[in-house]
């Protein structure tokens, strides 16, 4: 029998290698182990792109290319918004099958995700170049919040950074809820660490300065005190 011709698409995407990165049907501990593996591999590919875009955004800021920096962080935000939906697919696995899969992981843990941990490390590295631009232009975050038109490109870049921080926090909260649903928080991870420790990570911020100034702006406007009820 003549061998099937490999198309240029298959060669370029390397589908043969890609589709052999999962266990074979004979190796699966249950049918949904394939679902579990593929979902987590998809997540790592999202993280891989996020990592590339963060590096490109930092490089653009260092070159003072504001539009390019915005575009790269906007891409990051698209992927961070997709990740919760990727992990939602885990919910199709029944709890008992999920535990069957879990018993096949050794000491595997989502906390060991190389992509997630790299994003966690890289996120804050965007703040120093942004702060440097503020300094060069004799502006503060509060200045931009009070008057976005003072430097609209920098204001929009700041908004993208703020959105990135919010999206990453939302992803971490979503992941905690997924853990709570699938294994519960009153148990230990496969490394013997209490699952509830994930609560600590939710409050982590890439750019705490941005969140702090939001409160300061509210106080500056006077809308947080001495408000009066509306008249009849």
C-alpha positions as CSV (number, residue, x, y, z in Angstrom):
1,X,0.0,0.0,0.0
2,X,1.3,3.4,-1.0
3,X,2.2,5.6,2.0
4,X,0.0,8.6,2.7
5,X,1.5,11.8,1.3
6,X,2.3,14.3,4.0
7,X,0.8,17.7,3.0
8,X,2.7,21.0,3.3
9,X,0.3,22.0,6.0
10,X,1.2,18.9,8.1
11,X,4.9,19.6,7.5
12,X,4.6,23.2,8.5
13,X,2.4,22.7,11.6
14,X,4.3,19.5,12.4
15,X,1.0,17.7,13.1
16,X,2.6,14.3,13.2
17,X,4.8,15.3,16.2
18,X,2.1,17.5,17.8
19,X,-0.6,14.7,17.8
20,X,1.9,12.2,19.2
21,X,2.6,14.3,22.3
22,X,-0.3,12.6,24.1
23,X,-0.7,9.1,25.5
24,X,-1.9,6.5,23.0
25,X,-5.4,5.0,23.6
26,X,-3.7,1.9,25.0
27,X,-1.8,4.0,27.6
28,X,-4.7,6.0,28.9
29,X,-5.8,5.4,32.5
30,X,-9.3,6.3,31.4
31,X,-10.8,7.9,28.2
32,X,-10.8,11.4,29.7
33,X,-7.1,11.4,30.4
34,X,-6.7,12.5,26.7
35,X,-9.0,15.5,27.5
36,X,-6.9,16.3,30.5
37,X,-3.6,16.2,28.7
38,X,-4.7,18.2,25.7
39,X,-6.3,20.9,27.8
40,X,-3.1,21.5,29.7
41,X,-1.0,21.3,26.6
42,X,-3.2,24.0,25.0
43,X,-2.7,26.2,28.1
44,X,1.1,25.9,27.8
45,X,0.9,27.0,24.2
46,X,-1.2,30.1,25.3
47,X,1.5,30.8,27.9
48,X,4.2,30.5,25.3
49,X,2.6,33.2,23.2
50,X,2.0,35.4,26.3
51,X,5.7,35.1,27.1
52,X,6.7,36.2,23.6
53,X,4.4,39.1,23.6
54,X,5.6,40.3,27.1
55,X,9.2,40.3,25.8
56,X,8.1,42.2,22.7
57,X,6.1,44.7,24.7
58,X,9.1,45.4,27.0
59,X,11.4,45.8,24.0
60,X,8.9,48.2,22.4
61,X,8.7,50.3,25.6
62,X,12.5,50.5,25.9
63,X,12.5,51.8,22.3
64,X,9.7,54.2,23.1
65,X,7.4,52.6,20.6
66,X,4.1,53.2,22.4
67,X,1.7,51.9,19.8
68,X,3.7,48.6,19.4
69,X,3.9,48.1,23.1
70,X,0.1,48.6,23.4
71,X,-0.5,46.1,20.6
72,X,1.6,43.4,22.2
73,X,0.0,43.8,25.7
74,X,-3.4,43.7,24.0
75,X,-2.4,40.4,22.6
76,X,-1.4,39.2,26.1
77,X,-4.9,40.2,27.3
78,X,-6.6,38.2,24.5
79,X,-4.8,35.1,25.6
80,X,-5.4,35.7,29.4
81,X,-9.1,36.0,28.7
82,X,-9.1,32.7,26.8
83,X,-7.3,30.7,29.4
84,X,-10.3,30.4,31.8
85,X,-12.4,29.0,28.9
86,X,-9.7,26.5,28.1
87,X,-9.7,25.2,31.6
88,X,-13.5,25.1,31.7
89,X,-13.2,22.1,29.4
90,X,-11.8,20.2,32.4
91,X,-15.3,20.2,33.9
92,X,-16.5,17.7,31.3
93,X,-14.5,15.1,33.2
94,X,-16.5,13.3,35.9
95,X,-15.1,13.7,39.5
96,X,-14.3,10.0,39.8
97,X,-12.4,9.9,36.4
98,X,-10.6,13.1,37.4
99,X,-9.3,11.4,40.5
100,X,-8.3,8.4,38.4
101,X,-6.2,10.7,36.2
102,X,-4.9,12.5,39.3
103,X,-3.5,9.3,40.6
104,X,-1.5,8.9,37.4
105,X,0.2,12.3,37.8
106,X,2.9,11.3,40.3
107,X,3.6,14.5,42.1
108,X,2.5,16.6,39.1
109,X,0.9,20.0,39.9
110,X,-0.4,22.9,37.9
111,X,1.8,25.0,40.2
112,X,4.7,23.5,38.3
113,X,3.5,24.8,34.9
114,X,6.6,26.4,33.3
115,X,4.5,28.7,31.3
116,X,2.5,30.0,34.2
117,X,5.6,30.5,36.4
118,X,7.4,32.4,33.6
119,X,4.4,34.7,33.1
120,X,4.3,35.2,36.9
121,X,8.0,36.2,36.8
122,X,7.8,38.3,33.6
123,X,4.7,40.3,34.3
124,X,6.3,42.8,36.8
125,X,9.2,43.4,34.4
126,X,7.1,45.7,32.3
127,X,6.8,48.2,35.2
128,X,10.4,49.6,35.2
129,X,10.4,50.7,31.5
130,X,6.9,52.2,31.9
131,X,8.0,54.1,35.0
132,X,11.1,55.3,33.1
133,X,8.9,56.8,30.4
134,X,6.8,58.5,33.0
135,X,9.9,60.0,34.5
136,X,11.2,61.2,31.1
137,X,7.9,62.9,30.4
138,X,7.6,64.5,33.8
139,X,4.4,62.6,34.5
140,X,2.9,60.4,37.2
141,X,0.2,57.8,37.0
142,X,-2.1,60.2,38.9
143,X,-1.4,62.9,36.2
144,X,-2.5,60.4,33.5
145,X,-5.6,59.5,35.4
146,X,-6.6,63.1,36.0
147,X,-5.9,64.1,32.4
148,X,-5.6,61.2,29.9
149,X,-5.1,63.7,27.0
150,X,-1.9,64.9,28.6
151,X,-0.3,61.9,26.9
152,X,-3.0,59.7,25.3
153,X,-0.6,57.0,24.0
154,X,1.0,56.6,27.5
155,X,-2.5,56.6,29.1
156,X,-3.7,53.8,26.8
157,X,-0.6,51.8,27.4
158,X,-1.2,52.1,31.2
159,X,-4.8,50.9,30.6
160,X,-3.5,47.8,28.8
161,X,-1.1,47.1,31.7
162,X,-3.9,47.5,34.2
163,X,-6.1,45.2,32.2
164,X,-3.3,42.6,32.0
165,X,-2.9,42.6,35.7
166,X,-6.7,42.3,36.2
167,X,-6.9,39.4,33.7
168,X,-4.1,37.5,35.3
169,X,-5.8,37.8,38.7
170,X,-9.1,36.7,37.2
171,X,-7.4,33.7,35.7
172,X,-5.9,32.7,39.0
173,X,-9.3,33.1,40.8
174,X,-10.9,31.0,38.1
175,X,-8.3,28.3,38.5
176,X,-8.9,28.3,42.3
177,X,-12.6,27.8,41.7
178,X,-11.8,24.9,39.3
179,X,-9.6,23.3,42.0
180,X,-12.4,23.8,44.5
181,X,-14.9,22.1,42.2
182,X,-12.7,19.1,41.1
183,X,-10.7,18.2,44.2
184,X,-11.9,20.6,47.0
185,X,-9.8,23.0,49.0
186,X,-9.8,21.0,52.2
187,X,-7.3,18.5,50.8
188,X,-3.6,18.4,49.8
189,X,-2.0,18.8,46.4
190,X,0.0,15.9,45.0
191,X,3.0,17.5,46.6
192,X,1.4,17.4,50.0
193,X,0.7,21.2,50.0
194,X,-2.8,22.3,51.2
195,X,-4.9,23.2,48.2
196,X,-6.3,26.3,50.0
197,X,-2.8,27.8,49.8
198,X,-3.8,28.9,46.3
199,X,-5.8,31.7,48.0
200,X,-2.6,33.5,48.7
201,X,-1.8,33.9,45.0
202,X,-5.0,35.6,44.1
203,X,-4.1,38.8,45.8
204,X,-0.7,39.1,43.9
205,X,-0.5,42.1,41.7
206,X,1.9,42.8,38.8
207,X,1.5,46.6,39.2
208,X,0.4,47.5,42.8
209,X,1.1,51.1,42.0
210,X,-1.7,51.2,39.5
211,X,-4.2,49.8,42.0
212,X,-3.1,52.1,44.8
213,X,-3.5,55.2,42.6
214,X,-7.1,54.3,41.7
215,X,-8.0,54.7,45.4
216,X,-6.1,57.9,45.6
217,X,-7.9,59.3,42.5
218,X,-11.2,58.4,44.2
219,X,-10.2,60.3,47.3
220,X,-8.9,63.3,45.2
221,X,-12.3,63.6,43.4
222,X,-14.1,63.7,46.7
223,X,-16.5,60.9,45.7
224,X,-15.5,58.7,48.6
225,X,-16.6,61.1,51.3
226,X,-19.1,63.9,52.2
227,X,-21.5,62.8,49.4
228,X,-25.0,64.2,49.6
229,X,-28.3,62.3,48.8
230,X,-30.0,63.3,45.6
231,X,-32.9,65.7,46.0
232,X,-36.5,64.8,45.3
